[in-house]
Amino acid sequence: MEILIEISKQLEIGNDEKVFELTKDAIGRNIDPKLILSDGLISGMNVIGEQFRKHEIFLPDVLMAAKAMYAGMDLLKPHFIKDGIPTLGKIVIGTVKGDLHDLGKNLVGIMLKGAGFEVIDLGKDVPPEKFIETAKDESANLIGMSSLLTTTLPVMQEVIHLLKQNNLSGDIKTIIGGAPVSKEYAEKIGADAFAFDASNSVIIAKELMGKI
Ligand code: B1M
């Protein structure tokens, strides 16, 4: 769809105002918000990721693209969140210590909230102890961790280790995700589950609730 291609292109050049306008326009035309997200915003961010990897663009360009992504995401957010009291369970989410990437984690939070979970978002750069303390204090059912950097992946294992140490791994289940994370890695570090994207995290969270 033409407008989604344009959203993607404007995101790539970091034009947040244009992304805002076009996203608003797309919503007004009743285009499925999930499609606006996947074929517009995420599609543009994937191009940015590839260009950054090849050193064709630099950090300030990525930051501008991230700002543009937020301009669109903020408009889409209410369309993913249903009214009413959350009933499915309570999840503490965050991006692990050392990692400042939060776009994906925020999408996961939006989708989980939209599906009826109570979401406590600890933000980014979250130390392992903070995940445990909050989950304990809030009597959460699940902990969701995001990591986009290979260097911060071991922090997820630390959280799982701490859960076990505190005899909480039976009551609190863990979901991990992020670009360098895989099902195999989840199994290796003893996480209860891996989710490959925000929509999948809803399916996985529901499955895990059935195991508690
Ligand atoms: Co950075 N960055 N970045 N970056 N960045 C990556 C991740 C990188 C792959 C780029 C590249 O080289 N191609 C690379 C990591 C390499 C590696 O370790 N494997 C990288 C690097 C190197 C860095 C810096 C070190 C660069 C530097 O300083 N020299 C630096 C690190 C800073 C830090 O964290 N300490 C850095 C900084 C940044 C910005 C701040 C500029 C910005 C982040 C802005 C922000 O988030 N507020 C940024 C961005 C935007 C990216 C890319 C381009 C895009 C990430 C993104 O937001 N994607 C990224 C390239 C890429 O991933 N291809 C890159 C869109 C988002 C919707 O997708 O986050 O993957 P994603 O989330 C997905 C799934 O992964 C999943 O669901 C989401 C979609 O539905 N998911 C979960 C995520 N978390 C989940 C949790 C779950 C379940 C699913 O359960 C709990």
Boltz pocket constraint, residues with backbone or C-beta under 6 A from the ligand:
constraints:
  - pocket:
      binder: B
      contacts: [[A, 42], [A, 45], [A, 46], [A, 48], [A, 49], [A, 50], [A, 52], [A, 53], [A, 54], [A, 59], [A, 62], [A, 63], [A, 66], [A, 93], [A, 98], [A, 99], [A, 100], [A, 101], [A, 102], [A, 103], [A, 104], [A, 105], [A, 107], [A, 108], [A, 143], [A, 144], [A, 145], [A, 146], [A, 147], [A, 148], [A, 149], [A, 150], [A, 151], [A, 175], [A, 176], [A, 177], [A, 178], [A, 179], [A, 180], [A, 195], [A, 196], [A, 197], [A, 198], [A, 199], [A, 201]]
      max_distance: 6.0
